[in-house]
Amino acid sequence: MIHSRIAGTGSHLPEKVITNFDLEKMVDTTDEWIRSRTGIERRHVAADGETTVDLAEKAARRALEAAGVAPAEVDFIAFGTTTPDLVFPNCGTLLQQRLGCRGVPAFSLETACAGFMYALSIADKYIRCGEARRALVIGAETLSRITDWSDRSTAVLFADGAGAVVLEPSDAPGVLSTHLHSDGQYKDLLYCGSGVSRGFAARLAIVMAGNEVFKVAVTKLGSAVDEALAANGLDRSALDWLVPHQANIRIIQATARKLDMPMERVIVTVQEHGNTSAASVPLALDVAVRDGRIRRGDLLLLEAFGGGFTWGSALVRY
């Protein structure tokens, strides 16, 4: 039986940094208020002219290098983003052209902050059924382009970045299972209210009802975590690491409590880059792999929750 495993990880953050102290000069907020409620200390923002695919290319090349895979060996690209460079061609195809792996399936999908989880699930299935042998899975965003920097409730949260993994076939299970969900009844709690068919508003910006999003996110993520463990007949104690969506330290802490996991076994990077949406899980994963916390053989629980609402989890033997 064919399984998929993560062969390499990569990430990239733009050079420009906006600290909480910078935001104090832009909106009615303070460093203490932001840190105590979100855990965020700084966020990276793309430079003028720097795009989502620009960030993704750097993350992808680092993941390929870590996996020892040449771009020409990639035969499947799944790209999660909610901030594409263009209406079309899609970001996966734009990235494919830059990497030089022409002719292979390449696409982007939009499930907000759960974009990487959805992309990972699809790529895993393609490898399991023998349709692909080297899959590149991306989560990348330039959320600064749709952030209202005069709205303190959202300006403190969102930022830009990219993360990537390379999947390859394996005899032993790597990605044990993935679990995806969506519920459109919550669409008015977190959204960006413009688009091609509705028309673009003069100000394209994220709108969020923070308290309501928090309540639903904690409940849904807790269920997604339990679902992944139950599907594999495992107890919570079997987990080595939780790699959560880096949205807000309070959501991360609440999910850890539901798992009875100490924060020492939770990968937290939100303080360094804020909420990078689809990029946040692969970003956090790459950081922890490269600093040596996550090692081969560790059992990981990845999870994310995004506007829509969409959410998902994956149980992974790294």
C-alpha positions as CSV (number, residue, x, y, z in Angstrom):
1,M,0.0,0.0,0.0
2,I,1.3,3.4,-0.9
3,H,1.5,6.2,1.6
4,S,2.8,9.7,1.5
5,R,5.4,11.3,3.7
6,I,6.8,14.8,4.2
7,A,10.3,14.7,2.6
8,G,11.2,18.4,3.2
9,T,9.9,21.7,4.5
10,G,10.5,25.3,3.7
11,S,9.3,28.8,4.5
12,H,9.8,32.5,3.8
13,L,8.9,35.8,5.4
14,P,9.2,39.2,3.7
15,E,11.9,41.5,4.9
16,K,9.7,44.4,6.0
17,V,8.6,44.1,9.7
18,I,5.8,46.0,11.5
19,T,6.1,45.8,15.2
20,N,3.4,46.5,17.8
21,F,5.2,49.8,18.6
22,D,4.8,50.7,14.9
23,L,1.1,50.0,15.2
24,E,0.8,52.2,18.2
25,K,1.5,55.1,15.8
26,M,-1.1,53.9,13.3
27,V,-4.1,52.9,15.4
28,D,-5.5,53.3,18.9
29,T,-3.7,50.3,20.5
30,T,-0.7,49.4,22.6
31,D,2.0,46.7,22.6
32,E,0.7,45.3,25.9
33,W,-2.9,45.1,24.6
34,I,-1.8,43.3,21.4
35,R,0.5,40.8,23.2
36,S,-1.9,40.0,25.9
37,R,-4.8,39.3,23.6
38,T,-3.1,37.8,20.5
39,G,0.5,36.9,21.5
40,I,1.7,38.7,18.4
41,E,4.8,40.9,18.7
42,R,5.6,41.6,15.1
43,R,4.4,40.8,11.6
44,H,6.1,40.7,8.2
45,V,4.6,42.6,5.2
46,A,5.4,42.2,1.6
47,A,7.2,45.1,-0.2
48,D,5.6,47.1,-3.0
49,G,5.5,44.8,-6.0
50,E,6.2,41.7,-4.0
51,T,3.5,39.1,-4.6
52,T,2.2,35.9,-3.1
53,V,3.9,33.8,-5.7
54,D,7.2,35.6,-5.0
55,L,7.0,34.5,-1.4
56,A,5.9,31.0,-2.3
57,E,8.7,30.5,-4.8
58,K,11.3,31.0,-2.0
59,A,9.5,28.7,0.4
60,A,9.1,26.1,-2.3
61,R,12.8,26.1,-3.3
62,R,13.8,25.7,0.3
63,A,11.4,22.7,0.7
64,L,12.7,21.1,-2.5
65,E,16.3,21.6,-1.3
66,A,15.5,20.1,2.1
67,A,13.9,17.1,0.4
68,G,16.7,16.6,-2.1
69,V,14.2,16.9,-4.9
70,A,14.9,18.8,-8.2
71,P,12.1,21.1,-9.5
72,A,11.9,18.9,-12.6
73,E,10.9,15.9,-10.4
74,V,7.8,17.7,-9.1
75,D,4.7,16.3,-10.8
76,F,1.9,17.8,-8.7
77,I,1.4,21.3,-7.2
78,A,-1.4,22.3,-4.8
79,F,-1.3,25.9,-3.6
80,G,-3.5,27.2,-0.8
81,T,-4.1,31.0,-0.8
82,T,-6.8,33.6,-0.5
83,T,-4.6,36.4,-1.9
84,P,-3.7,35.3,-5.5
85,D,-1.5,37.3,-7.7
86,L,-4.1,37.3,-10.5
87,V,-7.6,36.2,-11.2
88,F,-6.0,33.8,-13.6
89,P,-3.6,32.1,-14.3
90,N,-3.8,30.5,-10.8
91,C,-0.8,30.7,-8.4
92,G,0.0,27.1,-8.8
93,T,0.5,27.5,-12.5
94,L,2.5,30.7,-12.0
95,L,4.8,28.9,-9.6
96,Q,5.1,25.9,-11.9
97,Q,6.4,28.2,-14.7
98,R,9.0,29.7,-12.4
99,L,10.2,26.3,-11.1
100,G,10.3,24.8,-14.6
101,C,8.2,21.7,-14.0
102,R,5.9,22.3,-17.0
103,G,3.0,20.2,-18.0
104,V,2.1,18.8,-14.5
105,P,-1.1,19.5,-12.7
106,A,-0.9,22.8,-10.8
107,F,-3.7,24.7,-9.2
108,S,-4.6,27.0,-6.3
109,L,-7.5,26.6,-3.9
110,E,-9.2,29.1,-1.6
111,T,-10.3,28.0,1.8
112,A,-8.9,30.9,3.7
113,C,-6.7,29.9,6.7
114,A,-7.4,26.2,6.1
115,G,-5.9,26.4,2.6
116,F,-2.8,24.5,3.4
117,M,-4.7,21.7,5.1
118,Y,-7.0,21.3,2.1
119,A,-4.0,21.3,-0.3
120,L,-2.2,18.8,1.8
121,S,-5.2,16.5,1.9
122,I,-5.6,16.6,-1.9
123,A,-1.9,16.0,-2.6
124,D,-1.8,13.1,-0.1
125,K,-4.7,11.4,-2.0
126,Y,-2.9,11.8,-5.3
127,I,0.2,10.1,-4.0
128,R,-1.8,7.3,-2.3
129,C,-3.6,6.5,-5.5
130,G,-0.4,6.5,-7.6
131,E,-1.3,9.6,-9.6
132,A,1.7,11.6,-8.3
133,R,5.2,10.8,-7.0
134,R,6.6,14.2,-5.9
135,A,4.0,16.7,-4.8
136,L,4.7,20.3,-3.8
137,V,2.2,21.7,-1.3
138,I,2.1,25.4,-0.6
139,G,0.4,27.9,1.7
140,A,1.2,31.5,0.9
141,E,-0.5,34.9,1.5
142,T,-0.1,38.6,1.2
143,L,-2.9,39.5,3.6
144,S,-1.5,43.0,4.0
145,R,-3.1,43.7,0.6
146,I,-6.6,43.2,2.2
147,T,-6.0,44.5,5.7
148,D,-7.6,47.8,6.8
149,W,-4.7,49.3,8.6
150,S,-7.0,51.8,10.3
151,D,-9.1,49.0,11.9
152,R,-7.3,48.0,15.1
153,S,-9.3,44.7,15.5
154,T,-7.8,43.3,12.3
155,A,-4.6,45.4,11.6
156,V,-2.9,43.8,14.6
157,L,-3.5,40.3,13.4
158,F,-2.8,39.7,9.7
159,A,0.4,39.5,7.8
160,D,2.3,37.9,4.9
161,G,4.4,34.8,4.5
162,A,4.8,31.4,2.8
163,G,5.4,27.8,3.8
164,A,5.8,24.6,1.8
165,V,6.3,20.9,2.0
166,V,7.3,18.2,-0.4
167,L,5.4,14.9,-0.3
168,E,6.7,11.7,-1.7
169,P,5.6,8.0,-1.6
170,S,6.5,5.8,1.3
171,D,5.9,2.2,2.4
172,A,5.3,3.4,6.0
173,P,2.5,5.8,6.8
174,G,3.6,9.5,6.9
175,V,0.4,11.4,6.5
176,L,-1.8,9.0,8.5
177,S,-5.1,10.8,7.8
178,T,-6.6,14.2,6.9
179,H,-10.0,15.6,7.9
180,L,-11.7,18.5,6.2
181,H,-14.8,20.5,7.1
182,S,-16.8,23.6,6.1
183,D,-19.9,25.4,7.3
184,G,-21.2,28.4,5.4
185,Q,-23.7,29.5,8.0
186,Y,-20.9,31.4,9.7
187,K,-19.9,33.3,6.6
188,D,-20.8,36.7,8.0
189,L,-18.4,36.4,11.0
190,L,-15.2,36.5,8.9
191,Y,-15.0,37.6,5.3
192,C,-13.7,39.9,2.7
193,G,-16.7,41.4,1.0
194,S,-15.6,42.0,-2.5
195,G,-14.9,39.8,-5.5
196,V,-15.1,39.4,-9.3
197,S,-18.8,38.7,-9.7
198,R,-19.9,41.0,-6.9
199,G,-17.5,43.7,-7.9
200,F,-14.5,45.1,-6.1
201,A,-15.2,47.7,-3.4
202,A,-13.2,50.9,-3.2
203,R,-11.6,49.5,-0.1
204,L,-10.9,45.7,-0.2
205,A,-10.6,44.6,3.5
206,I,-11.1,41.8,5.9
207,V,-14.1,42.0,8.2
208,M,-14.1,40.0,11.4
209,A,-16.4,39.5,14.5
210,G,-13.5,38.5,16.8
211,N,-15.3,37.1,19.8
212,E,-17.7,35.0,17.8
213,V,-14.9,33.6,15.6
214,F,-12.9,32.7,18.7
215,K,-15.8,30.7,20.2
216,V,-16.5,28.7,17.1
217,A,-12.8,28.2,16.3
218,V,-12.0,26.6,19.6
219,T,-15.0,24.2,19.4
220,K,-14.4,23.1,15.8
221,L,-10.6,22.7,16.2
222,G,-11.1,20.6,19.3
223,S,-13.5,18.4,17.4
224,A,-11.1,18.1,14.5
225,V,-8.3,17.1,16.7
226,D,-10.4,14.4,18.4
227,E,-11.6,13.2,15.0
228,A,-8.0,12.7,13.7
229,L,-7.0,10.7,16.8
230,A,-10.2,8.6,16.8
231,A,-9.7,7.7,13.1
232,N,-6.3,6.2,13.9
233,G,-7.2,4.6,17.2
234,L,-4.8,6.8,19.1
235,D,-4.9,8.5,22.5
236,R,-3.9,12.1,23.0
237,S,-0.9,11.0,24.9
238,A,0.5,9.5,21.6
239,L,1.1,13.0,20.2
240,D,4.6,14.5,20.3
241,W,3.7,17.9,18.9
242,L,0.6,20.0,18.1
243,V,1.3,22.3,15.1
244,P,-1.7,24.7,15.1
245,H,-2.8,27.5,12.9
246,Q,-1.0,30.6,14.2
247,A,-4.0,32.9,14.5
248,N,-4.1,33.9,18.1
249,I,-2.3,32.7,21.2
250,R,-5.6,32.3,23.1
251,I,-7.0,30.0,20.4
252,I,-3.8,28.0,20.5
253,Q,-3.9,27.7,24.3
254,A,-7.5,26.7,24.3
255,T,-6.9,24.0,21.8
256,A,-4.0,22.7,23.8
257,R,-6.1,22.6,26.9
258,K,-8.7,20.5,25.2
259,L,-5.9,18.0,24.2
260,D,-4.4,18.1,27.7
261,M,-1.1,19.1,26.0
262,P,1.4,21.3,27.8
263,M,2.4,24.3,25.8
264,E,6.0,23.0,25.7
265,R,4.7,20.4,23.2
266,V,2.9,23.1,21.0
267,I,4.7,24.8,18.2
268,V,4.1,28.5,18.6
269,T,5.4,31.1,16.1
270,V,2.6,33.6,16.1
271,Q,4.6,36.1,18.0
272,E,7.1,36.3,15.1
273,H,4.8,36.7,12.1
274,G,1.1,37.1,13.2
275,N,-1.7,35.4,11.3
276,T,-0.4,34.4,7.9
277,S,-3.6,32.5,7.0
278,A,-2.8,29.5,4.7
279,A,0.9,30.0,5.3
280,S,0.9,29.7,9.1
281,V,0.9,25.9,9.6
282,P,3.7,25.1,7.1
283,L,5.6,28.1,8.4
284,A,5.4,26.8,12.0
285,L,6.2,23.3,10.8
286,D,9.3,24.4,9.0
287,V,10.6,26.5,11.9
288,A,10.3,23.6,14.3
289,V,11.9,21.1,11.9
290,R,14.9,23.4,11.3
291,D,15.4,24.3,14.9
292,G,15.4,20.6,15.8
293,R,12.3,20.4,18.0
294,I,10.5,18.2,15.4
295,R,12.5,15.1,14.5
296,R,12.0,12.1,12.2
297,G,9.5,9.7,13.7
298,D,7.6,12.3,15.8
299,L,3.8,12.2,15.6
300,L,2.3,15.6,14.7
301,L,-1.2,17.0,14.8
302,L,-1.7,19.8,12.3
303,E,-4.8,21.9,12.3
304,A,-6.2,25.1,10.9
305,F,-9.4,27.2,10.9
306,G,-10.5,29.9,8.5
307,G,-13.2,32.1,7.1
308,G,-16.2,30.4,5.6
309,F,-15.9,28.7,8.0
310,T,-13.5,26.1,6.9
311,W,-11.3,23.9,9.1
312,G,-9.2,20.8,8.9
313,S,-6.7,18.5,10.7
314,A,-4.0,16.1,9.7
315,L,-2.2,13.4,11.7
316,V,1.4,13.1,10.4
317,R,4.3,10.8,11.3
318,Y,7.2,13.1,10.4
